[in-house]
Amino acid sequence: MKLVGIEAMNIAAGTTYLDVEKLAKHRNLDTSRFENLLMKEKTVALPYEDPITFAVNAAKPIIDSLSDDEKDRIEMLITCTESSFDFGKSMSTYCHDLLGLNRNCRLFELKNACYSGVAGIQTAINFILSQASPGAKALVIATDISRFMVEEGGDALTADWSFAEPSGGSGAVAMLISDQPHIFRVDVGANGYYGYEVMDTCRPSPDADAGDSDLSLLSYLDCCENAYLEYQKRVKDANYAETFTYIAYHCPFGGMVKGAHRNMMRKLIKAKPATIEEDFQRRVTPGLNYCQRVGNIMGGTASLALASTIENGSFNTPQRIGVFSYGSGCCSEFFSGVVDQQGQARLAKMNIAQQLDSRYELTMDEYDALLVGSNALRFGTRNLVLDSSFIPQARKNLPKPTLFLKQIKEFHREYEWVS
């Protein structure tokens, strides 16, 4: 069988974060309920950070590590997002230009809520497997941001934000897909997908989210079970408890993942509570580490959980990871692949944990000021010059170079490298 999978992988989690426990207290949320979220931090996008800056900052270390010949074999660039700022022009064109890629390259964008990143991975995998262009590579970048806004002079936040605000993050995951799967070797044909129409969460306007949290939870649980059952039909002798050393779940917040894993272990394995808890800690928590520090980055969250699993798991011998992706609306997929010690070592060179540690912690006053200021950068903004001096502490300890949004001129976004 032809080898295919993730050759290289990196994340970008911005320059600032919030301690979400402090945020919960600041918002006077029910702390006992908040603890069930299993969240620690969330990346906050500053006005001069957008889906392009996150995407390019994630991809640049990967591109810089390639030879000129390898770079020229990138023949497909897919951006996966629900945070696009144009109904027509794909963000992939900006990424392609800023990364200096070969012009003989397909550029397009995918949207399907939080499933978009895995949709991009699978599209790229099938391009490589098709052998339409032997030796070609595809760059997949899942990038999303959460911008919570309040009107100037308004009271505070609407009730709709409730517990979505502490879990909504910003960031990107960039993945180079090729026939040299150094990081994650995909199990070809081992896919279970499941989807149907449901109005659980949506974006009825570009700058607003709406949804039914209870319905979203039920849909997530339903899709997790049925996507895996379809996987099991296609993979002989697959066993949820034994086939996968680790499971990387799409993580809106850790508590949702824990509920889903408990549901799967009860239904499929008939496991008792103590067994489920031990299994969760051993097989699932490695994948929650980065998600608990970045928040839900929508299209990139399943891939963020995969990166976290690879970094925080044990791979002295090759181990299989099951991956579950869910996107509201809805579509879901369960697939798997194998990681070895070499793959873990390659990913470790990206210093992801160090990136997270170097972010600046916003105070609540700074964060509240940011919420008001975010109104200046709405969907459809025609002209705007960004204030690069806003929260200057965020520009300390930056990886070099770092891309920021400089201005918008007649709808066209212009960027600058800060070094």
C-alpha positions in Angstrom: 0.0 0.0 0.0 1.2 3.5 -0.9 2.6 5.5 2.1 0.9 8.8 2.8 0.4 11.1 5.7 1.8 14.1 7.6 5.4 14.8 6.6 5.7 17.9 8.8 3.5 19.7 11.3 3.5 22.9 13.3 1.0 25.2 15.2 0.8 28.9 15.8 -1.0 30.0 18.9 -0.5 33.8 18.8 1.1 36.2 21.2 -1.4 36.5 24.1 -3.6 34.3 26.3 -6.1 34.4 29.2 -6.2 32.3 32.3 -9.7 31.1 31.8 -10.3 30.5 35.6 -9.6 34.2 36.1 -12.0 35.0 33.2 -14.7 32.8 34.7 -14.4 34.7 38.0 -14.4 38.0 36.2 -17.6 37.1 34.5 -19.1 35.7 37.7 -19.7 32.3 36.1 -20.7 29.3 38.2 -17.2 28.0 39.1 -18.4 24.5 39.9 -19.8 24.2 36.4 -16.8 25.9 34.9 -14.5 23.2 36.4 -16.3 20.7 34.1 -14.9 22.5 31.1 -11.4 21.1 31.9 -9.9 24.3 30.4 -6.8 26.2 31.5 -5.9 28.9 29.0 -7.1 30.4 25.7 -5.3 32.2 23.0 -6.7 35.7 22.3 -6.3 37.2 18.9 -5.1 40.8 19.0 -6.4 43.3 16.3 -3.2 42.8 14.2 -3.6 39.0 14.3 -6.0 37.3 11.9 -6.5 33.9 10.2 -3.7 34.7 7.7 -1.1 35.7 10.3 -1.9 32.5 12.3 -1.8 30.4 9.2 1.5 31.7 7.8 3.2 31.8 11.2 2.3 28.1 11.6 3.5 27.1 8.1 6.7 29.2 7.7 9.0 27.0 9.9 7.9 24.0 7.8 8.5 25.8 4.5 11.9 27.2 5.7 13.0 23.6 6.5 12.5 22.5 2.9 15.1 22.6 0.0 14.1 24.7 -3.0 13.3 21.5 -4.9 11.1 20.2 -2.1 9.3 23.6 -1.8 8.6 23.6 -5.5 6.8 20.2 -5.2 4.0 21.8 -3.1 1.3 21.7 -5.7 -1.8 22.2 -3.6 -2.4 24.7 -0.7 -5.7 24.3 1.2 -6.9 26.7 3.8 -9.5 25.2 6.1 -11.6 27.8 8.1 -14.8 29.2 9.3 -13.2 32.6 9.9 -12.6 33.8 6.3 -13.1 37.5 5.7 -14.1 37.3 2.0 -17.0 35.5 0.3 -15.0 34.9 -2.8 -11.2 35.4 -2.5 -9.6 32.4 -0.7 -7.2 33.0 2.1 -4.9 30.4 0.5 -3.9 33.1 -2.0 -2.5 35.3 0.8 -0.7 32.4 2.4 0.7 31.3 -0.9 2.2 34.7 -1.6 3.5 35.3 1.9 5.2 31.9 2.0 6.8 32.4 -1.5 5.5 29.2 -3.0 5.6 28.0 -6.6 2.8 29.5 -8.8 2.1 26.1 -10.3 -0.1 25.3 -7.3 -3.8 24.7 -6.7 -5.1 27.3 -4.2 -8.5 26.9 -2.5 -10.4 27.0 0.7 -12.7 24.5 2.6 -15.5 25.4 5.0 -17.4 22.9 7.1 -17.3 24.3 10.7 -14.8 22.4 12.8 -14.6 19.5 10.4 -12.8 21.6 7.7 -9.3 20.8 8.8 -9.8 17.0 8.5 -11.7 17.5 5.2 -8.5 19.3 4.0 -6.3 16.5 5.3 -8.3 13.8 3.5 -8.5 15.9 0.3 -4.7 16.2 0.3 -4.3 12.5 1.1 -6.4 11.5 -1.8 -4.5 13.8 -4.1 -1.2 12.2 -3.1 -2.7 8.7 -3.4 -4.0 9.4 -6.9 -0.5 9.7 -8.2 -1.7 12.4 -10.6 1.6 14.1 -9.9 4.1 11.6 -8.4 6.2 13.1 -5.6 3.9 16.1 -5.2 3.2 17.6 -1.7 0.1 19.4 -0.4 0.1 22.1 2.3 -3.0 22.1 4.5 -3.5 24.9 7.0 -6.5 24.9 9.4 -6.8 28.4 10.8 -9.6 30.0 12.9 -10.1 32.8 15.3 -12.7 33.8 17.9 -13.3 37.5 18.2 -15.8 38.3 21.0 -17.1 41.9 20.7 -19.1 44.3 22.8 -20.5 47.6 21.7 -18.9 50.7 23.3 -21.1 51.9 26.2 -22.7 48.5 26.5 -23.1 46.7 29.8 -21.0 43.6 29.3 -21.4 40.4 27.4 -24.6 38.9 26.1 -25.9 35.8 27.8 -25.2 34.0 24.5 -21.5 34.0 25.3 -21.8 32.2 28.7 -19.4 29.3 28.6 -18.4 29.7 25.0 -16.1 32.6 25.8 -13.7 30.7 28.0 -13.3 27.9 25.5 -13.2 29.9 22.2 -9.5 30.2 21.1 -7.5 31.2 18.1 -4.7 29.6 16.2 -3.6 27.5 13.3 -2.2 24.1 12.5 -0.1 23.7 9.3 0.5 20.2 7.9 2.6 19.1 4.9 1.0 16.0 3.4 3.1 13.8 1.2 4.3 10.2 0.5 6.9 10.7 3.2 4.8 10.6 6.4 7.6 11.2 8.9 5.1 12.5 11.6 1.9 10.5 11.1 1.5 7.6 8.7 -2.2 7.4 7.7 -4.0 4.0 7.7 -5.2 4.2 4.1 -8.8 3.2 3.8 -9.4 3.2 7.5 -12.1 5.9 7.6 -15.5 6.1 9.0 -17.5 9.2 8.2 -21.0 10.2 9.3 -23.1 13.4 8.7 -26.5 14.9 8.4 -28.3 18.2 8.7 -28.7 19.6 12.2 -28.9 23.2 13.5 -26.6 22.8 16.5 -24.3 25.8 16.0 -23.8 28.2 13.1 -22.6 31.6 12.0 -25.7 33.4 10.8 -23.6 36.5 10.1 -19.8 36.7 9.6 -19.1 38.2 13.0 -21.6 36.3 15.1 -22.1 32.7 16.4 -25.4 31.1 17.4 -26.4 27.7 18.5 -28.0 25.2 20.9 -25.3 23.8 23.2 -27.4 20.8 24.3 -28.2 19.9 20.7 -24.5 20.3 19.8 -23.4 17.9 22.6 -26.0 15.3 21.5 -24.9 15.6 17.8 -21.2 15.3 18.8 -21.9 12.1 20.8 -24.1 10.7 18.0 -21.4 11.3 15.4 -18.6 10.0 17.5 -20.4 6.7 17.9 -21.6 6.3 14.4 -18.4 7.5 12.7 -16.4 4.9 14.7 -19.0 2.2 14.0 -18.5 2.9 10.2 -14.7 2.7 10.7 -15.2 -0.6 12.5 -17.1 -2.0 9.5 -14.2 -1.1 7.2 -11.4 -2.2 9.5 -11.5 -5.9 10.4 -11.1 -6.7 14.1 -11.0 -3.0 15.2 -11.6 -2.7 18.9 -12.1 0.7 20.5 -10.3 -0.2 23.7 -7.4 -2.1 22.2 -6.7 -1.0 18.6 -5.6 2.6 19.5 -2.9 3.4 22.0 -4.2 7.0 22.0 -7.3 8.8 20.8 -7.2 12.4 19.7 -10.7 13.9 19.8 -11.9 17.2 18.4 -12.0 19.3 21.6 -14.5 22.1 21.9 -13.5 21.8 25.6 -12.0 19.0 27.6 -15.2 18.2 29.5 -17.0 17.5 26.2 -14.3 15.0 25.2 -14.4 13.3 28.6 -18.2 12.9 28.2 -17.8 11.5 24.7 -15.1 9.0 25.7 -17.2 7.9 28.7 -20.1 7.3 26.3 -18.0 5.3 23.9 -16.5 3.1 26.6 -19.8 2.4 28.2 -21.6 1.5 24.9 -18.9 -0.3 23.0 -16.8 -1.9 25.8 -19.3 -2.0 28.6 -16.6 -0.6 30.8 -17.1 0.4 34.5 -16.5 3.9 35.8 -13.0 3.2 37.3 -11.9 1.6 34.1 -13.2 4.5 32.0 -11.4 7.0 34.1 -8.1 5.2 33.9 -8.5 4.7 30.2 -9.3 8.4 29.7 -6.2 9.5 31.7 -3.9 7.2 29.8 -5.2 7.4 26.2 -7.0 10.7 25.9 -5.3 13.3 28.2 -2.1 13.5 26.1 -4.2 15.0 23.3 -5.9 17.5 25.6 -2.7 19.3 26.8 -2.4 21.8 24.0 -6.2 22.1 23.5 -6.5 23.1 27.2 -3.9 25.9 26.6 -5.1 27.2 23.3 -8.9 26.7 23.3 -11.2 25.6 20.5 -9.6 26.6 17.2 -12.5 25.1 15.2 -11.1 23.7 12.0 -7.7 23.1 13.6 -8.8 21.5 16.9 -8.7 17.9 15.9 -5.2 18.4 14.4 -4.1 20.3 17.5 -5.2 17.3 19.6 -3.2 15.0 17.3 -0.1 17.2 17.7 -0.6 17.2 21.4 -0.9 13.5 21.5 2.3 13.0 19.5 4.2 15.4 21.7 2.9 14.1 25.0 2.5 10.4 24.3 5.1 7.5 24.5 6.3 6.2 21.2 9.3 4.0 22.0 7.7 1.6 19.7 5.3 2.6 16.9 1.8 3.3 18.2 -1.6 3.7 16.5 -3.7 6.9 17.2 -7.4 7.1 16.5 -8.6 10.6 15.5 -12.2 11.9 15.7 -13.3 15.1 14.0 -16.7 16.8 14.3 -18.0 19.8 12.6 -21.4 21.4 13.5 -24.1 21.2 10.9 -22.8 18.4 10.6 -20.1 16.1 9.4 -17.7 13.9 11.3 -15.0 11.4 10.6 -12.9 8.8 12.5 -9.6 7.7 11.0 -6.3 6.5 12.3 -2.6 6.4 11.7 0.8 5.3 13.2 3.4 7.4 14.9 6.9 6.4 15.9 9.7 7.8 17.9 11.3 9.6 14.9 8.0 11.3 14.2 7.7 12.5 17.8 11.3 13.8 17.7 10.7 15.7 14.4 7.6 17.4 15.9 9.5 18.3 19.1 11.9 20.4 17.0 9.0 22.9 16.4 9.1 23.8 20.2 5.3 24.0 20.4 5.2 24.0 24.2 7.8 26.8 24.2 5.6 28.8 21.9 2.7 28.5 24.3 4.9 29.5 27.3 6.2 32.6 25.5 2.7 34.2 25.1 1.8 37.3 27.2 -0.9 36.8 29.8 -3.6 39.5 29.3 -5.1 41.2 32.4 -8.8 41.4 32.5 -8.7 45.2 31.9 -6.6 44.7 28.8 -8.9 41.9 27.6 -12.1 44.1 28.1 -10.4 46.9 26.2 -9.6 44.5 23.4 -13.3 43.5 23.2 -14.4 47.0 22.5 -11.5 47.6 20.1 -12.3 44.5 18.1 -15.3 46.3 16.7 -13.0 48.3 14.4 -12.0 45.1 12.5 -15.3 43.6 11.3 -16.2 41.5 8.3 -16.1 43.7 5.2 -13.8 46.3 6.7 -12.6 48.4 3.7 -9.8 50.6 5.1 -8.0 50.4 8.4 -4.6 50.9 9.8 -3.8 48.7 12.7 -2.3 50.1 15.9 1.0 48.1 16.3 1.6 49.7 19.7 -1.5 48.0 21.2 -0.4 45.9 24.1 3.3 46.2 23.3 4.2 43.5 25.9 2.7 41.0 23.4 5.6 41.7 21.0 8.2 40.6 23.4 9.7 37.1 23.1 8.3 36.6 19.6 9.6 33.8 17.4 11.5 35.5 14.6 10.2 36.5 12.2 6.5 36.9 13.0 3.8 38.0 10.6 1.2 40.7 11.7 -1.5 42.5 9.8 -0.4 46.1 9.0 -3.4 47.6 7.3 -6.4 47.1 5.1 -6.5 49.2 2.0 -9.6 49.0 -0.3 -10.4 45.6 1.2 -6.9 44.2 0.4 -4.9 43.1 3.5 -1.3 44.1 3.8 1.1 42.4 6.2 4.4 43.0 7.8 7.2 40.7 9.2 8.4 41.7 12.6 11.8 40.5 13.6 
